[in-house]
């Protein structure tokens, strides 16, 4: 009887494994992403290899998207040149890759103004509660979750990110 139960349990586990949700971690073996361009006004993220667009995505921004991020809580997304400096596979926003804001210039400006520059700016996915809502982040770049899976696989730490108005 033990053998039969064990066989039943193993068979059931194998059947369930076939029904498992696909992994959010994709593999990518195409051309290297040499830069990411965030075109804020067009709400378009371009993953580039040199001058070639490898992937184009739509996105949402912070709740106050016009202008360069200056302070914590301003709802703006940075503008200028940064790099991807970290990744979070356990993000509350599906997956996320970090943008190196604030840089030395951002910190110096905020310090002169007696303010906190903020931080934790990411390109990340979109929780179900925010799907279809416009410019809801605190300053991040939010893409569709399936596109974030591609972005996470394609973009490596150290990749330059250029954010334009």
BATIBA-82155 format. One record per residue (C-alpha): residue number from 1; residue in one letter; chain; x, y, z. Coordinates in Angstrom, 2 decimals, always signed. Last residue first. Layout:
NODE pos code unit       u       v       w
NODE NUM    a    A       X       Y       Z
...
//
This chain:
NODE pos code unit       u       v       w
NODE 165    x    A  +12.17  +65.02  -21.73
NODE 164    x    A  +15.07  +62.55  -22.22
NODE 163    x    A  +16.35  +59.72  -20.04
NODE 162    x    A  +19.60  +58.06  -21.16
NODE 161    x    A  +20.42  +54.71  -19.59
NODE 160    x    A  +23.91  +53.20  -19.89
NODE 159    x    A  +24.13  +49.43  -19.27
NODE 158    x    A  +26.29  +48.68  -16.20
NODE 157    x    A  +24.02  +45.88  -14.96
NODE 156    x    A  +22.61  +43.96  -17.92
NODE 155    x    A  +19.52  +44.62  -20.01
NODE 154    x    A  +18.10  +41.74  -22.08
NODE 153    x    A  +16.64  +39.38  -19.48
NODE 152    x    A  +15.11  +42.12  -17.32
NODE 151    x    A  +13.80  +43.90  -20.43
NODE 150    x    A  +12.12  +40.73  -21.68
NODE 149    x    A  +10.46  +40.09  -18.31
NODE 148    x    A   +9.55  +43.77  -18.14
NODE 147    x    A   +7.78  +43.36  -21.49
NODE 146    x    A   +5.58  +40.65  -19.99
NODE 145    x    A   +4.95  +42.84  -16.94
NODE 144    x    A   +3.91  +45.92  -18.95
NODE 143    x    A   +6.25  +48.85  -18.36
NODE 142    x    A   +6.66  +51.26  -15.45
NODE 141    x    A   +9.43  +53.90  -15.49
NODE 140    x    A   +9.95  +55.19  -11.94
NODE 139    x    A   +9.22  +58.58  -10.42
NODE 138    x    A   +6.68  +57.85   -7.64
NODE 137    x    A   +4.63  +55.82  -10.14
NODE 136    x    A   +1.07  +56.54  -11.32
NODE 135    x    A   +1.54  +58.15  -14.71
NODE 134    x    A   -1.58  +56.85  -16.46
NODE 133    x    A   -3.67  +53.95  -15.21
NODE 132    x    A   -4.38  +51.03  -17.57
NODE 131    x    A   -2.85  +48.40  -15.27
NODE 130    x    A   -2.31  +49.99  -11.85
NODE 129    x    A   -4.10  +47.48   -9.58
NODE 128    x    A   -2.60  +44.58  -11.57
NODE 127    x    A   +0.94  +45.59  -10.58
NODE 126    x    A   +3.05  +47.05  -13.39
NODE 125    x    A   +6.63  +46.05  -14.14
NODE 124    x    A   +9.81  +47.94  -13.38
NODE 123    x    A  +12.40  +50.41  -14.64
NODE 122    x    A  +13.68  +51.72  -11.36
NODE 121    x    A  +14.32  +54.83   -9.28
NODE 120    x    A  +15.10  +53.99   -5.67
NODE 119    x    A  +16.32  +57.50   -4.90
NODE 118    x    A  +15.27  +60.71   -3.23
NODE 117    x    A  +17.20  +63.96   -3.64
NODE 116    x    A  +16.64  +64.93   +0.04
NODE 115    x    A  +16.37  +68.70   +0.52
NODE 114    x    A  +18.35  +71.61   +1.94
NODE 113    x    A  +18.40  +73.34   -1.45
NODE 112    x    A  +22.17  +73.13   -1.70
NODE 111    x    A  +21.93  +69.47   -0.59
NODE 110    x    A  +19.40  +68.75   -3.36
NODE 109    x    A  +21.74  +70.26   -5.94
NODE 108    x    A  +24.77  +68.36   -4.63
NODE 107    x    A  +22.89  +65.05   -4.56
NODE 106    x    A  +21.70  +65.44   -8.18
NODE 105    x    A  +25.22  +66.41   -9.33
NODE 104    x    A  +26.77  +63.41   -7.55
NODE 103    x    A  +24.29  +60.98   -9.14
NODE 102    x    A  +20.85  +60.24   -7.75
NODE 101    x    A  +19.80  +58.19   -9.67
NODE 100    x    A  +21.69  +55.03  -10.70
NODE  99    x    A  +18.69  +53.39  -12.42
NODE  98    x    A  +17.66  +50.07  -10.91
NODE  97    x    A  +16.21  +47.08  -12.74
NODE  96    x    A  +12.87  +45.69  -11.63
NODE  95    x    A  +10.75  +42.56  -11.75
NODE  94    x    A   +7.06  +42.05  -10.83
NODE  93    x    A   +6.52  +45.47   -9.19
NODE  92    x    A   +6.78  +44.27   -5.57
NODE  91    x    A  +10.29  +43.31   -6.71
NODE  90    x    A  +11.66  +39.86   -5.94
NODE  89    x    A  +14.04  +39.62   -8.92
NODE  88    x    A  +15.48  +43.04   -8.03
NODE  87    x    A  +18.24  +44.33  -10.23
NODE  86    x    A  +21.08  +46.79   -9.68
NODE  85    x    A  +23.16  +49.55  -11.29
NODE  84    x    A  +21.59  +50.27  -14.66
NODE  83    x    A  +23.44  +53.42  -15.65
NODE  82    x    A  +22.69  +57.17  -15.70
NODE  81    x    A  +22.61  +59.97  -18.28
NODE  80    x    A  +20.05  +62.74  -18.18
NODE  79    x    A  +16.48  +63.17  -17.00
NODE  78    x    A  +15.09  +61.80  -13.75
NODE  77    x    A  +11.42  +60.86  -13.33
NODE  76    x    A   +9.23  +63.21  -11.33
NODE  75    x    A   +6.79  +62.46   -8.53
NODE  74    x    A   +8.29  +65.18   -6.29
NODE  73    x    A   +8.45  +62.82   -3.28
NODE  72    x    A  +12.21  +62.88   -2.81
NODE  71    x    A  +13.70  +65.82   -4.61
NODE  70    x    A  +15.10  +66.89   -7.98
NODE  69    x    A  +13.58  +64.67  -10.67
NODE  68    x    A  +13.92  +66.39  -14.02
NODE  67    x    A  +10.90  +68.01  -15.64
NODE  66    x    A   +7.35  +66.98  -16.47
NODE  65    x    A   +6.22  +63.62  -15.05
NODE  64    x    A   +4.29  +64.63  -11.92
NODE  63    x    A   +2.57  +61.30  -11.06
NODE  62    x    A   +5.69  +59.41  -12.08
NODE  61    x    A   +5.95  +57.62  -15.39
NODE  60    x    A   +4.02  +55.11  -17.51
NODE  59    x    A   +5.53  +52.98  -20.26
NODE  58    x    A   +5.43  +51.85  -23.90
NODE  57    x    A   +8.11  +49.47  -25.13
NODE  56    x    A  +10.51  +49.22  -28.09
NODE  55    x    A  +13.01  +46.38  -28.45
NODE  54    x    A  +16.21  +45.84  -30.42
NODE  53    x    A  +16.46  +49.34  -31.89
NODE  52    x    A  +19.70  +49.59  -33.88
NODE  51    x    A  +22.01  +52.61  -33.49
NODE  50    x    A  +24.45  +50.79  -31.18
NODE  49    x    A  +22.43  +47.89  -29.82
NODE  48    x    A  +19.45  +49.69  -28.34
NODE  47    x    A  +16.59  +49.06  -25.95
NODE  46    x    A  +14.08  +51.84  -26.60
NODE  45    x    A  +11.60  +52.95  -23.96
NODE  44    x    A   +8.71  +55.08  -25.24
NODE  43    x    A   +6.36  +57.34  -23.29
NODE  42    x    A   +6.72  +59.90  -26.14
NODE  41    x    A   +7.39  +62.78  -23.76
NODE  40    x    A   +9.54  +60.59  -21.50
NODE  39    x    A  +11.79  +59.14  -24.19
NODE  38    x    A  +13.77  +56.63  -22.12
NODE  37    x    A  +16.71  +55.36  -24.17
NODE  36    x    A  +18.46  +52.17  -23.04
NODE  35    x    A  +22.03  +51.49  -24.10
NODE  34    x    A  +24.39  +48.77  -25.37
NODE  33    x    A  +21.81  +45.97  -25.28
NODE  32    x    A  +23.85  +43.00  -26.47
NODE  31    x    A  +22.65  +41.18  -29.58
NODE  30    x    A  +20.49  +38.12  -29.00
NODE  29    x    A  +20.89  +35.30  -26.50
NODE  28    x    A  +18.17  +36.18  -24.01
NODE  27    x    A  +16.82  +33.94  -21.29
NODE  26    x    A  +13.54  +34.60  -19.54
NODE  25    x    A  +12.84  +34.75  -15.83
NODE  24    x    A   +9.10  +35.22  -15.24
NODE  23    x    A   +8.80  +31.45  -15.19
NODE  22    x    A   +5.77  +29.82  -16.79
NODE  21    x    A   +3.01  +28.80  -14.41
NODE  20    x    A   +3.09  +25.16  -13.40
NODE  19    x    A   +0.63  +22.81  -15.11
NODE  18    x    A   +3.23  +20.23  -16.15
NODE  17    x    A   +4.55  +20.23  -12.59
NODE  16    x    A   +1.04  +19.32  -11.42
NODE  15    x    A   +1.09  +16.09  -13.43
NODE  14    x    A   +4.51  +15.20  -12.07
NODE  13    x    A   +3.35  +15.84   -8.52
NODE  12    x    A   +0.30  +13.65   -9.07
NODE  11    x    A   +2.45  +10.80  -10.43
NODE  10    x    A   +4.79  +11.10   -7.47
NODE   9    x    A   +1.88  +11.05   -5.02
NODE   8    x    A   +0.19   +8.09   -6.71
NODE   7    x    A   +3.45   +6.14   -6.83
NODE   6    x    A   +4.02   +6.90   -3.18
NODE   5    x    A   +0.50   +5.84   -2.35
NODE   4    x    A   +0.93   +2.58   -4.30
NODE   3    x    A   +4.31   +1.87   -2.72
NODE   2    x    A   +2.87   +2.43   +0.73
NODE   1    x    A   +0.00   +0.00   +0.00
//
